[in-house]
Amino acid sequence: MKRMKYALPLLLLLVLCFNLSGQEQLKHHSALYVDSNGQVYTQSNQSAYFFVSSPDDPNTLTPVPTPSRDSILQSLKKEGVQYISQKDSKTGKTILYKVITDDTPPETMIDFTDGLIFAKRNHYYVELGAPVKLSATDKATAVRETLCSLNGSPFHQFEDGHSFSQEGEFLIKIYSVDMVGNVEQPKTFWVTTSAEAVVPMDNIYFDYNSANLRPESKVEIDTLVYLMNKYPNIRIELRAHTDSRGESRYNIELSNSRANAVVAYMVNKGIDKARLGAKGFGDSVPINECVKGVTCSEEKHRQNRRVEFVIFKVKD
């Protein structure tokens, strides 16, 4: 039996909602999408009725396959190219209708084309007034919409031209939906516009009562070396802190030595010393209640034993 393949527009009668937890419950409907080449896309695992119309009679819809007791409701079980067959009552030929199922959501990225000072992981440090750009791509179909939430506000459709005109730290959540209704998991970013922002460094460890860097600390410092090479127009000041135990003057000396140890390591890795500063604060700037005379857990003391850096942008 001869078979013919067609890529005809299909009318897909289904509605599917997705719930997205977060600031506000959002609903997105699945949909049929026909691209400029006439390719038909939908999601898999849908229970749906398919109808076609002929070029000679576009207003008359015929179910595919032809109605029978057990074969009207269709379910496309896997992602990829699928075919729905139909026997032509006039010619006896089997017609194959091509449908492409797409279950892969789009991917959204955040970018600052102007005003970006420094970026570490999902945290961006930008100048006041820096415009933010969101770009979304979808491998199969196209992006229907991109949504964002700022500081816990309800999600809304993103519009180009948004900028950060106030100093502070902002929480941004973004995601996109493609043309067939696949919903991306929200991505979270932080944006800081404060001048001379303080950036914490994770997992910086020294030997007890010493300025000797432990081997596991070098992973984080190597990341900073990479970022200093990526952003050549910044300089930083390394700031080291101790917990409140011990004599304060000694803690200042120890923290100074530790900050300088990080600088020395980075210089050895090729960073210009003129771009690096170092300062020890001892126990004078705790980030919790553990000052002298207060009994605290070891975990609380560990929080105060930290290294961070401040970003200074070098004038162009």
URSULUR-V205041 format. One line per field, one symbol per residue. phi: phi as a letter, one per 20 degrees, with the letter a starting at -180 (. if undefined). A space follows every 10 residues. Layout:
phi->???
This chain:
phi->.fdcdcdegd edebccdddd fqfbfdccef becdefenfd cbeeldebdd cccegfbfed ddfcfggbfc cdfdbeecep eccdebeffe dmeeddeecd ecdeffcdcd bcfbnfeacc lddddcfgnf fdcdccccfd dbefbccbcd lnfgfbffcf ofcddcfqdc ecccaccefd ofdffgddcd cddfflfedf deldccfglb dfffgfffff ffffggffff dfecccdfcd cdeefnffff ffffffffff ffgfffffeo efffeccbbd dldecfdbee efndfcffff ffffebcbbd ecefff
